[in-house]
Amino acid sequence: MMIENIQNVIINIAEIVLVYARLKKLFLAFKINFVQANMVVKELQITEEAKYLSYAIFNPDVPDNNPGHLLMKNYHDIISKYNK
């Protein structure tokens, strides 16, 4: 459980850093031109996968067939392969 909590914190930090980088890119794009700024805004839109995943992270009692739970299981399986 402790390792899973640490992994969740790392994922959340990575997402925050990614959003910060995209926001920084957005502000720079406003200085350059409007078209590039619109492209960055599209990058900032949250995908369905990210919504499901964030819901599952903050609601650990979601059912096993919930899309977010399935994504978390997939990521956990990938991470566990590297931890061996």
N, C-alpha and C positions, 0 to 999 in steps of 0.2 A: 504494500500500500504506500509506503514511504517513497519508493522509487517511482511509482506512478504519479504521486504528488509532485515530485521533483520534475518529472517529465512534463507534467501539465504546466508547471511554472515556466519551464524553458520554452515550451510552445507559446505560451502567452507573451513572454518577453520577446520572442522572435516576431510574433504578430505585431506587437507594439512598435518594434524597431522598423518593421516593414512599412507600417502605416506612416511612421515619422519620415522615413525616406521618401515615400510617395508624396507626402504633404510638402516636404522640402522641394521635391521635383516640381510640384504644382506651383509653388510660389515662384520658383525660377522660371517656369513656363509662362506665367503671367507677364513676366518681364520680357520674354521673347515674343510670343504671339498668342492669339486667342485659340487658334486651331490646335496647337500643341497642348495648351491648357485643357481643352476639352478631352484630348486623348488621356491625359493624366487623371481627369475626373472619372472617366470610364474605368480606369485601373482601380480606383478607390471603391468602386461599388462592390458590396459584399456578395459573394456567390452563395448559392443555396447550400453548397457543401460546407462552407465556412459557418453559416448559420446553424446547420444541423450539428456540426462539430462543437461549436461554442455552447450550444444548448446541452449537449451530452456532457461536456466538461463540468458545467456548473450545476447539472442535475444528474448526479450519479445513479439515481433510482429509475432512469428511463428504461423502458422494456427492451429486451434483447433484440427485437426486430426493428427498433427505432433506427432510422438512417444514421443519426449521429453516433449511436452506440456501435453500429457496424463499422463506421469509419474509425472510431477509437480503437476497436478490436484490430482492424487492419493495421493501423499505425503501431499499435502495441506489438503485434506479431512481427512487423518489420524491425522495430527497435530491439525486440528480444533476440532476433537473429544476430544483431551486431553486438549484443551484450555477452554472447557465448564465448 
